[in-house]
Structures are given as structure tokens and as C-alpha cells.
């Protein structure tokens, strides 16, 4: 395996971990706020659970900074 392939694989793993972490934080935040209407519409429903886009966490953070 060449060093370039190894580096690309490591970058892909790190990016996946970051995206999963941010998405998990977004879902946790929405759950802690009991999926209130001001959070906006969910991206889709999965088994009855509203799923929000991963970057919504940052929008909420900016918009609801008073909390």
C-alpha cells in the first residue's frame, strides 16, 4: 500500500467520524429541546423519529445563542 492511499484512507475515516459526531450532537440537541417547532422542519422521519441535517446544530447555536 502506498503512502498516498494510506493518507487518503485516514482522511476519509477522520471526515466520517467528524460528520457522525456532529450529526449525533444535532440529534441529541433536538431531543433535549423536545423537537420544538422553532427548530424547524426535520429533514426526514426515520421510524417516527425526526432526523435533522447535521449542520442544523450550528444554525441553532447561532440563532438560539441566548440559551
C-alpha positions, 0 to 999 in steps of 0.5 A, a space after each residue: 500500500 502506498 503512502 498516498 492511499 494510506 493518507 487518503 484512507 485516514 482522511 476519509 475515516 477522520 471526515 466520517 467520524 467528524 460528520 457522525 459526531 456532529 450529526 449525533 450532537 444535532 440529534 441529541 440537541 433536538 431531543 433535549 429541546 423536545 423537537 420544538 417547532 422553532 427548530 424547524 422542519 426535520 429533514 426526514 422521519 426515520 421510524 417516527 423519529 425526526 432526523 435533522 441535517 447535521 449542520 442544523 446544530 450550528 444554525 441553532 447555536 447561532 440563532 438560539 445563542 441566548 440559551 
